[in-house]
Amino acid sequence: MNQTVLVPIPVSPEMAEVLSNEDARTKAGEALAHIAGLPSGNLTSLDLAIAAIRLSAAAAGGISDEELEAELAAHKHERRR
């Protein structure tokens, strides 16, 4: 049985704005579950990295597709080492 419980947590005003989006809240919950070592749905490590980049970028005012592609390329390069 998959139940969801709302839990208030303190966040910055910028993060509150990001989390006003239902999809962002769902992904944030999955990321928190992964960090806590709980089942987190179908998220891979790459999904979590992309989500972290997007959340960080949204809090900072946005990210371009080029910046996201550069971050992904750097992540892939680092994983190959």
C-alpha positions in Angstrom: 0.0 0.0 0.0 1.6 3.3 -1.1 0.5 6.0 1.3 1.7 9.6 1.2 2.0 11.8 4.3 2.5 15.5 4.2 5.3 16.7 6.4 6.1 20.4 6.9 9.8 21.2 6.6 11.6 24.5 6.6 12.9 25.6 3.2 14.0 28.9 1.6 11.5 31.0 -0.2 13.1 30.1 -3.5 12.7 26.4 -2.7 9.1 26.9 -1.6 8.4 28.3 -5.0 10.1 25.3 -6.7 8.1 22.9 -4.6 4.8 24.6 -5.5 4.9 22.3 -8.5 3.4 18.9 -7.8 5.9 17.1 -10.0 8.8 18.8 -8.2 7.3 17.7 -4.8 7.0 14.1 -6.0 10.5 14.0 -7.2 11.8 15.7 -4.1 10.0 13.1 -1.9 11.6 10.3 -4.0 15.0 11.8 -3.7 14.6 12.2 0.1 13.5 8.5 0.3 16.6 7.5 -1.6 18.9 9.6 0.7 17.3 7.9 3.7 17.9 4.5 2.2 14.2 3.8 1.6 12.6 2.5 -1.6 12.4 5.5 -3.9 10.4 4.3 -6.9 12.1 4.1 -10.2 14.8 6.8 -9.7 18.3 6.0 -10.8 21.4 7.8 -9.6 21.3 9.8 -12.9 17.7 10.8 -12.2 18.7 12.0 -8.8 21.6 14.0 -10.2 19.4 15.6 -12.8 16.8 16.4 -10.2 19.4 18.0 -7.9 20.7 20.1 -10.8 17.2 21.2 -11.8 16.2 22.0 -8.2 19.4 23.9 -7.6 19.0 25.8 -10.9 15.4 26.6 -10.3 16.3 28.0 -6.9 19.0 30.1 -8.5 16.7 31.4 -11.2 16.9 28.9 -14.0 19.3 26.8 -16.1 19.8 26.7 -19.8 19.6 23.5 -21.9 23.3 24.0 -22.7 24.2 24.2 -19.0 22.2 21.1 -18.2 23.9 19.2 -21.1 27.3 20.3 -19.8 26.5 19.1 -16.3 25.3 15.7 -17.6 28.4 15.3 -19.7 30.6 16.1 -16.7 28.6 13.6 -14.6 29.0 10.8 -17.3 32.7 11.6 -17.6 33.2 11.3 -13.8 31.2 8.0 -13.7 33.5 6.5 -16.3 36.6 7.0 -14.2 
